[in-house]
């Protein structure tokens, strides 16, 4: 092989290889590129409508092509919000002891990032950016429109409980799925991805 | 007792909810000349007065008598702010609800204001909140109480299909680096040797 070709090729291989190792190490530690390019958070609005209680039926997030049915979930034995059965990987679960989307307080909606062999309804949740719109259709035939404020990742054992579950200052929405490092066992993934969003408008379906 | 964000001061900012009985006028939009306009206004005013006198409003929905709670949905154990008016805001009035009992609202900045705490064990549901003015006029609103144990852990929302421990990338990357380094060494050796043509 001629030297003037061989040396650059060797350098290229070294650089590409180091890049591969870097990404691999990142994956092993739950690092994600989406988090790097997400941009700053978007402040919630000063004015917003307020609605009464009504069950959410469907959720739509155009930016990450989510269109799914919602059913009610409660708490499981270990005091975490229950999740939809793995068989319903394309459905989301609304924590039905909490506020409805549109009421004051945080409406909690959980969904799978994946099952044992396939991606789940919220597998692209991590790619959402501040400012993205989330539409939720309620049983009273109203569509509530939420805007993403921030997308954050927390260890499952160190969730900021107050910020996620106890902010009754406005009608809010929390979308929760799994993320971070895979540890397996009971826990599955080590972290939760939480999308914080606020109601900006409501309209008739 | 836990006090939450949404309380008192949110009020003043005029957050979303239009309160019943708050002056929502200001629209209008007709533009006439000076005298004509004031004449019309007077006429409209008189008509309104007559209509008001004739229809004799029921006490429950009297003009300017209202009560509201903020936030209108609250977790049991937390506090809400109450704002009310009896048309004027000169005297104390009573606000009663199954959710928090009876509290006295007091005049502050042209509204009647108080705070009330929903006890920790209160059952979830909608509760009537009733204002009774000294004039015996009343107004009502609804306070929604939610009551649940706070989830302390995150939900298990994954099965592992997308999990990637990076082993392939680390291994593959390392192999490629090795290959590159090997090639470099080879090139250097060749370059030194006078026998091999460059």
Interface residues (C-beta under 8 A of the other chain):
Chain A: X1 X2 X3 X6 X7 X9 X10 X11 X12 X13 X14 X15 X16 X17 X18 X19 X20 X21 X22 X23 X24 X25 X26 X27 X28 X46 X47 X48 X49 X50 X52 X53 X75 X78 X79 X80 X81 X82 X83 X86 X89 X95 X97 X98 X99 X103 X104 X105 X110 X111 X112 X113 X114 X115 X116 X117 X118 X119 X120 X122 X123 X154 X156 X157 X159 X161 X165 X166 X167 X168 X169 X170 X176 X177 X178 X179 X182 X184 X186 X187 X188 X189 X191 X192
Chain B: X4 X5 X6 X10 X13 X14 X15 X16 X17 X70 X71 X72 X73 X74 X75 X78 X124 X126 X142 X144 X146 X147 X148 X149 X150 X151 X152 X153 X154 X155 X156 X157 X158 X159 X160 X161 X162 X163 X164 X165 X166 X167 X168 X169 X170 X171 X172 X173 X174 X175 X176 X177 X178 X179 X180 X181 X182 X183 X184 X186 X187 X190 X191 X198
